[in-house]
Structure formats: structure tokens, C-alpha cells
């Protein structure tokens, strides 16, 4: 018996953004009947049209009607909107008895859907640790993605089945740990993007016409090493305690790109704390810190 035969036969999506559209397309490709989609006023008609173009058979309708049409409802909306939307749908009697609901927010666990659970729905939080720059790119990247699953014992089986149906790997995360989990991913993903964007600007300022040729292999390998080895993977002048090199960096940046100095200092101080953890000599560490904290 397949997951859709045992737990759901129809799927609806509320929130046809990049994540919702990618998941709708992935579910349809896996043989699930995605029958309905609801946009929100701020998302615009284009988002619904894009969803329908990628997920044939999905009909645009209101959020309440999506809930009536689908056995499994995906809430793929911004984190901050979830509490109000859950309350509103429950207040509108849009929750079918034993209908299944899940959201894809990283920040929240299943508790944010408590109004829906109290109205008779079965709820889960399933967050993909993946980037969705476009629906098509997100769809392509989904296979093999780790998903943080938070739900009650009675709903774990179907929540895991949902994740595996889109070729993901379900990993249980406790309700109390969701914010910390999401903070870690935010630093890893958005923090990396911001840092690499700064690095790209510095290389362009140095006259490098194709910074990606330097950054892609270096950043990719560095991130992979850090993900598996932590502080032990750190390299570079801060890790070695090369205070004169760090000082030269700061002098040059203050001359040609002063707006880069504060983030350089902050990132170097963070790297220094990990370098000490990895065994950097305390005398060399103190010398680097003095350079980084001078004239702030």
C-alpha cells in the first residue's frame, strides 16, 4: 500500500511561492494528485499561474476550498504568517476531521498548527534543508535533501512518508529545538551567501573579472569540510595566527573598501574563536585579537 493510498489521495497547497510550487511539482511527479492551490493577495496572480503551469490539474481556489478539496494540505507560507493563518482556517471551519496538514517553516514545530489540531486535523512540521532560488531549481535539488520533521508520535509515520515521497530524508527534531535548528541553517545558508557576496566584491575590486572561478571551488570545499569537521577544518591567516597578514588586509580595506572593514573584523573574530578551539597558540591568538580590536 502506498503512502497516498493509506493516508491521503489528494493534495492541496496554500502558498504557491518557490517552495510550494517546487513541492507541488515534486508530488505530482511522484504520482500524487495535486488538485488545488490557493494564493494570498500579496503573492499576486503570477504565482498561482506559475504553479498551475508546473502542476497540471491543480485548480486555483480559496484557502478554505483547498482544505475542503484535499486530504493533505501543505502550508508553504512565510514563517511569520503561520500562526494567524492557522487560527483563521480553524475559525472558518475549514479543517476536515482527520485531514492532514503540514507546514514547511524551519522556525516552527507542529505546535503552531494547534488551532488546526484542535479542530480535528492531523498536523506536522516538515522543513527541507534546501535552497529554492527558483521553483525549478528547488525541484531539481530536492532528491536526497534532509528534512526536519516535528510531530506527535501518532503522526510521525505519515509525515515521514510525505518526506520520502519527494525523495527526502526525514530526521526528527524536537519541538523545543526548532528555533535553534533554524538559526543554525540560517547562519549556514544566508550567512554563507552574504560572506561569499562580500568576497566576490573584494575580488572584483582587485580586478578579477571572473571571481566565481576562484570562489566556487574554494567555498564549496571549505563549506563541505566545515560541515563534517567543524573547527578542525579552519584554514587561513587567522587560523595560523598571522597577525601581519590580517593587519595588511585591514589597511588595504580601509583605503579601498571601508564598508568591508566591520564585517571583516567580525568574521575574523569569529574565526579566531574557532581557531583557539582548534589549538591555535594563545600568544598568537592574542596578537591577532589586538589587531582586530584596534581602532574600532
C-alpha positions as CSV (number, residue, x, y, z in Angstrom):
1,X,0.0,0.0,0.0
2,X,1.4,3.4,-0.9
3,X,1.5,6.4,1.3
4,X,-1.1,8.2,-0.7
5,X,-3.5,5.1,-0.6
6,X,-3.0,4.8,3.2
7,X,-3.1,8.4,4.3
8,X,-4.2,10.7,1.5
9,X,-5.5,10.6,-2.0
10,X,-5.5,14.4,-2.9
11,X,-3.1,17.2,-2.1
12,X,-3.7,21.0,-1.9
13,X,-1.1,23.8,-1.5
14,X,-1.7,27.1,0.3
15,X,1.1,29.4,-0.7
16,X,2.3,29.0,-4.3
17,X,5.8,30.5,-3.8
18,X,9.1,28.9,-4.8
19,X,8.9,26.2,-2.1
20,X,5.2,25.4,-2.6
21,X,5.5,25.3,-6.4
22,X,8.6,23.0,-6.2
23,X,6.9,20.7,-3.8
24,X,3.6,20.6,-5.8
25,X,5.6,19.6,-8.9
26,X,7.6,17.0,-6.9
27,X,4.4,15.4,-5.5
28,X,2.8,15.4,-8.9
29,X,5.8,13.8,-10.5
30,X,5.7,11.1,-7.7
31,X,2.1,10.2,-8.7
32,X,0.2,12.2,-6.1
33,X,-3.0,14.1,-7.2
34,X,-2.3,17.8,-6.5
35,X,-5.8,19.1,-7.0
36,X,-5.9,22.7,-5.6
37,X,-3.8,25.7,-4.9
38,X,-4.5,28.9,-3.1
39,X,-2.5,32.1,-3.4
40,X,-2.5,35.0,-1.0
41,X,-3.2,38.6,-2.0
42,X,0.4,39.7,-1.5
43,X,1.8,36.8,-3.7
44,X,-0.1,38.0,-6.8
45,X,-1.8,36.2,-9.6
46,X,1.5,35.4,-11.3
47,X,2.5,32.9,-8.5
48,X,-0.7,30.9,-8.9
49,X,-0.4,30.9,-12.7
50,X,3.2,29.6,-12.4
51,X,2.1,26.9,-10.0
52,X,-0.7,25.7,-12.4
53,X,1.7,25.8,-15.3
54,X,4.1,23.4,-13.4
55,X,1.4,21.3,-11.7
56,X,-1.2,20.4,-14.3
57,X,-4.6,19.6,-12.8
58,X,-4.3,21.9,-9.8
59,X,-7.2,24.3,-9.7
60,X,-6.9,27.8,-8.2
61,X,-9.3,28.4,-5.3
62,X,-9.6,30.0,-1.9
63,X,-7.7,28.6,1.1
64,X,-10.9,27.3,2.7
65,X,-11.8,25.5,-0.5
66,X,-8.3,24.0,-0.8
67,X,-8.9,22.5,2.6
68,X,-12.2,21.0,1.5
69,X,-10.7,19.6,-1.7
70,X,-7.6,17.9,-0.3
71,X,-6.8,15.2,2.2
72,X,-3.3,16.6,2.7
73,X,-2.8,20.4,2.8
74,X,0.6,22.0,2.6
75,X,1.1,25.4,4.2
76,X,4.0,26.8,2.3
77,X,3.8,30.4,3.5
78,X,6.2,32.8,5.3
79,X,7.1,31.8,8.9
80,X,5.6,34.9,10.5
81,X,2.2,34.4,8.8
82,X,1.7,30.8,10.0
83,X,0.1,31.5,13.4
84,X,-2.6,33.8,12.0
85,X,-3.3,31.6,9.0
86,X,-3.7,28.5,11.2
87,X,-6.1,30.4,13.5
88,X,-8.1,31.8,10.6
89,X,-8.6,28.5,8.9
90,X,-9.7,26.8,12.1
91,X,-12.1,29.7,12.8
92,X,-13.6,29.3,9.4
93,X,-14.3,25.6,10.0
94,X,-12.0,24.8,7.1
95,X,-10.5,21.8,8.8
96,X,-11.7,18.4,7.8
97,X,-11.8,15.7,10.5
98,X,-8.5,13.8,10.4
99,X,-7.4,15.8,7.4
100,X,-3.6,16.1,7.3
101,X,-1.8,19.4,7.4
102,X,1.8,20.2,7.3
103,X,3.9,23.4,7.1
104,X,7.4,23.8,5.7
105,X,8.6,26.5,8.1
106,X,12.0,25.9,9.7
107,X,11.4,28.1,12.7
108,X,8.2,26.4,13.9
109,X,7.4,22.9,15.1
110,X,4.0,21.4,15.0
111,X,2.6,23.4,17.9
112,X,2.0,26.4,15.6
113,X,-0.8,24.4,14.0
114,X,-2.5,23.7,17.3
115,X,-5.7,25.5,16.2
116,X,-6.0,23.1,13.3
117,X,-5.3,20.1,15.5
118,X,-8.0,21.3,18.0
119,X,-10.4,21.5,15.0
120,X,-9.7,17.8,14.2
121,X,-6.8,17.9,11.8
122,X,-3.6,15.9,12.0
123,X,-0.5,18.1,11.9
124,X,3.2,18.0,11.3
125,X,6.1,20.4,10.6
126,X,8.4,19.3,7.7
127,X,11.2,21.6,6.7
128,X,13.6,20.9,3.8
129,X,17.2,21.9,4.4
130,X,17.5,23.2,0.9
131,X,17.6,26.4,-1.1
132,X,14.8,27.3,-3.6
133,X,16.2,30.2,-5.7
134,X,13.5,29.3,-8.3
135,X,10.8,26.6,-8.2
136,X,12.6,24.6,-11.0
137,X,16.0,24.8,-9.2
138,X,14.4,23.7,-5.9
139,X,12.6,20.8,-7.6
140,X,15.9,19.6,-9.1
141,X,17.7,19.8,-5.8
142,X,15.0,18.0,-3.7
143,X,16.2,14.4,-4.1
144,X,18.4,13.5,-1.1
145,X,17.5,16.6,0.9
146,X,17.4,16.2,4.7
147,X,14.1,17.3,6.2
148,X,13.5,18.3,9.9
149,X,10.3,16.6,11.0
150,X,8.5,17.6,14.2
151,X,5.2,16.0,15.1
152,X,3.5,13.7,17.6
153,X,4.1,10.0,17.8
154,X,0.7,9.3,16.1
155,X,1.6,11.4,13.1
156,X,5.2,10.6,12.6
157,X,4.6,7.7,10.1
158,X,2.7,9.8,7.6
159,X,4.9,12.8,8.0
160,X,8.0,10.6,7.2
161,X,6.1,9.1,4.3
162,X,5.5,12.6,2.9
163,X,9.2,13.4,3.0
164,X,10.2,10.1,1.4
165,X,7.6,10.6,-1.3
166,X,9.6,13.6,-2.5
167,X,12.9,11.6,-2.3
168,X,13.9,13.3,1.0
169,X,15.4,12.0,4.2
170,X,13.2,12.6,7.3
171,X,15.1,13.4,10.5
172,X,13.1,14.0,13.7
173,X,13.7,17.3,15.5
174,X,12.2,18.1,18.9
175,X,9.7,21.0,19.2
176,X,11.9,22.8,21.7
177,X,14.9,22.7,19.3
178,X,13.3,24.1,16.2
179,X,14.3,27.7,16.7
180,X,18.0,26.7,17.3
181,X,17.9,24.3,14.4
182,X,16.6,27.1,12.1
183,X,19.2,29.6,13.4
184,X,21.9,27.1,12.5
185,X,20.6,26.7,9.0
186,X,20.2,30.5,8.6
187,X,23.8,31.2,9.6
188,X,25.0,28.3,7.3
189,X,23.0,29.3,4.2
190,X,22.2,33.1,4.4
191,X,25.4,33.8,6.3
192,X,27.4,32.0,3.7
193,X,25.7,33.8,0.8
194,X,26.4,37.2,2.4
195,X,30.0,36.3,3.1
196,X,30.6,35.0,-0.4
197,X,28.9,38.1,-1.9
198,X,31.4,40.2,0.1
199,X,34.3,38.0,-1.1
200,X,33.0,38.5,-4.7
201,X,33.0,42.3,-4.3
202,X,36.6,42.2,-2.9
203,X,37.8,40.1,-5.9
204,X,36.1,42.4,-8.4
205,X,37.7,45.4,-6.6
206,X,41.0,43.6,-7.1
207,X,40.5,43.4,-10.8
208,X,39.4,39.8,-11.0
209,X,36.9,39.6,-13.9
210,X,35.5,36.1,-13.1
211,X,35.5,35.8,-9.3
212,X,33.4,32.6,-9.5
213,X,36.4,30.8,-10.9
214,X,38.2,31.3,-7.6
215,X,35.3,31.2,-5.2
216,X,33.2,28.3,-6.4
217,X,35.8,25.5,-5.7
218,X,37.3,27.2,-2.6
219,X,33.9,28.0,-1.0
220,X,32.3,24.6,-1.9
221,X,35.2,22.6,-0.4
222,X,35.6,24.9,2.6
223,X,31.9,24.6,3.4
224,X,31.9,20.8,3.0
225,X,35.0,20.4,5.2
226,X,33.5,22.7,7.9
227,X,30.2,20.8,7.8
228,X,31.9,17.5,8.6
229,X,34.9,18.6,10.7
230,X,33.9,21.8,12.4
231,X,36.7,24.0,13.8
232,X,39.3,21.5,12.6
233,X,38.6,22.4,9.0
234,X,39.5,26.1,9.5
235,X,42.4,27.4,7.4
236,X,43.9,30.8,6.5
237,X,45.8,33.6,8.3
238,X,43.6,33.7,11.4
239,X,43.9,30.0,12.0
240,X,47.7,30.3,11.6
241,X,47.9,33.4,13.8
242,X,49.4,35.5,11.0
243,X,48.8,38.9,12.6
244,X,50.8,40.9,10.0
245,X,48.7,39.4,7.2
246,X,45.5,40.3,9.0
247,X,46.8,43.8,9.6
248,X,47.6,44.2,5.9
249,X,44.1,43.1,5.0
250,X,42.6,45.8,7.2
251,X,44.9,48.6,6.0
252,X,44.0,47.8,2.4
253,X,40.3,47.6,3.0
254,X,40.3,50.8,5.0
255,X,41.7,52.5,1.9
256,X,39.7,51.0,-0.9
257,X,36.6,49.4,0.6
258,X,36.0,50.8,4.1
259,X,32.5,49.4,4.3
260,X,34.1,45.9,4.2
261,X,36.1,46.5,7.4
262,X,33.4,45.9,10.0
263,X,32.3,42.6,8.5
264,X,35.9,41.5,8.0
265,X,36.7,42.2,11.7
266,X,33.6,40.4,12.9
267,X,34.2,37.3,10.8
268,X,37.9,37.2,11.7
269,X,37.0,37.4,15.4
270,X,34.5,34.6,15.0
271,X,37.2,32.6,13.1
272,X,39.7,33.3,15.9
273,X,37.4,31.8,18.5
274,X,37.2,28.6,16.4
275,X,41.0,28.7,15.8
276,X,41.6,28.7,19.5
277,X,39.3,25.8,19.9
278,X,41.3,24.0,17.1
279,X,44.6,24.6,19.0
280,X,46.0,28.0,18.0
281,X,48.7,29.1,20.3
282,X,47.3,31.6,22.8
283,X,50.1,34.1,22.3
284,X,49.5,34.2,18.5
285,X,45.7,34.3,19.1
286,X,46.1,37.3,21.5
287,X,48.2,39.2,18.9
288,X,45.6,38.7,16.2
289,X,42.9,39.8,18.5
290,X,44.7,43.0,19.3
291,X,44.9,43.8,15.6
292,X,41.3,43.1,15.1
293,X,40.1,45.1,18.1
294,X,42.4,48.2,17.4
295,X,40.8,51.4,16.3
296,X,37.2,50.1,16.3
